[in-house]
Amino acid sequence: MSNQFLYQSARIGVRGLTIKELDGNYLYWFNDAEVCAFNSHFAYPRNPESLKSFILKLDSTSEFIVWAIYDRADGVHIGNIGLRVFNRIDNNAELSFLLGEKAYWGRGYGFEAGQMMLNHGFNVLNLQRIYCGCAGSNIPMQKLAIKLGFIQEGVRRKNLYLWGKYEDEIEYGLLRDEFSPQPPTFQV
């Protein structure tokens, strides 16, 4: 695969999300209840035009960064990782993941991509704090947040409406001086 990656490790590479990703399974992730079990994507079905519009919007905004995550060995677009920069005055942003290719779940790809995005956020964007939240029943995301070094900061009670019921949202935060890249190291 002849991708140019912004960052890469031995296993993955990340680059800015482009309309080329629409040629793969990207659209189908939004229509898969298991992939979208812990986010609101499934509630608002996507079509190629809406995803293309979203991707093109990324080129004209500094409020979002979305990277496509690729498995380098087989060239498959396995998911996305993003930062939503809400507050440039306070220098904080929200981290999000969408790992759509289920065959790659539980293999550490989210951790590697997370390390790359955290490094970019703290050392390139000069962020002071990066945070994320997840449903109380989303144990894999809770484990990933802790593995990435996030600290649980609180719980927003019954804050998420998922699959017909309200769930608590667990909030995590990571400060710049708490971040330390962990193996595997990544290459620019």
Buried (B, 14 or more C-beta within 10 A) or exposed (E): EEBEBBBBBEBBBBBBBEEEBBEBBBBEBBEBEEBBBBBEBBEEEBEEEEBEEEBEEBEEEEEBBBBBBBBBEEEBBBBBBBBEBEEEEEBBBBBBBBBBBEEBBEEBBBBBBBBBBBBBBBEEBEBBBBBBBBBBBBEBBBEBBEBBBBEEEEEEEEBBEBEEEEBBBBBBBBBBEEBEBEEBEBEE
